[in-house]
Amino acid sequence: MIKLTIDRFEGSYAICESEDKSTISIPKYRLPLNCKEGDCLIQDDEGMYQMEAEATTIKEKRIRDKMSRLFE
């Protein structure tokens, strides 16, 4: 199972970062319609990607905590 995070969108592709910090370009049509930068994804057996809401929430909280400590 491949786990990715959407870094940014470029044209019709999403540029994603894998757990090993490598990047991969994925056509937008293979992603959920409501995905956005920062969302965590997993690839299913058919090569499509599903959002991992819980992983995204955890990552967002970790980033907010870091930003809060940085600007205190």
C-alpha positions in Angstrom: 0.0 0.0 0.0 1.4 3.4 -1.1 0.9 6.3 1.3 1.2 9.8 -0.2 0.7 13.5 0.7 -0.4 16.0 -1.9 2.2 18.7 -2.0 0.8 20.8 -4.8 -1.1 20.8 -8.1 0.5 21.6 -11.5 -1.8 21.7 -14.4 -3.7 18.4 -14.6 -1.3 16.6 -12.1 -1.0 16.4 -8.4 2.6 16.4 -7.2 2.7 14.1 -4.2 5.4 13.1 -1.6 5.7 9.5 -0.5 6.8 8.3 2.9 10.4 8.1 1.7 10.3 11.8 0.6 10.4 11.0 -3.1 7.9 12.8 -5.3 5.4 11.3 -7.8 3.1 13.0 -10.3 -0.5 11.7 -10.4 -3.1 12.7 -12.9 -6.0 14.5 -11.1 -8.6 12.1 -12.6 -7.1 9.3 -10.3 -7.8 11.4 -7.2 -10.9 12.0 -5.2 -12.8 15.2 -6.4 -12.6 17.1 -3.1 -8.9 16.5 -2.3 -6.6 19.5 -1.6 -2.9 20.3 -0.9 -1.8 18.6 2.3 -4.3 15.7 2.1 -3.0 12.2 2.8 -3.8 9.5 0.3 -3.5 5.7 -0.1 -3.5 3.9 -3.4 -6.1 1.1 -3.8 -5.7 -2.2 -5.7 -7.2 -0.6 -8.9 -4.6 2.2 -8.9 -7.0 4.9 -7.7 -6.4 7.0 -4.7 -8.5 7.4 -1.6 -8.2 10.1 1.1 -7.1 9.1 4.6 -9.0 11.7 6.6 -7.6 10.6 10.0 -4.0 10.8 8.8 -4.7 14.2 7.3 -6.2 15.5 10.6 -3.2 14.2 12.5 -0.7 15.8 10.1 -2.6 19.2 10.2 -2.7 19.2 14.0 1.1 18.4 14.2 1.8 21.4 11.8 -0.5 23.7 13.8 1.3 22.8 17.0 4.7 23.4 15.4 3.6 26.8 14.1 2.1 27.7 17.4 5.4 27.0 19.2 7.4 28.8 16.6 5.4 32.0 16.8 4.8 32.1 20.6 
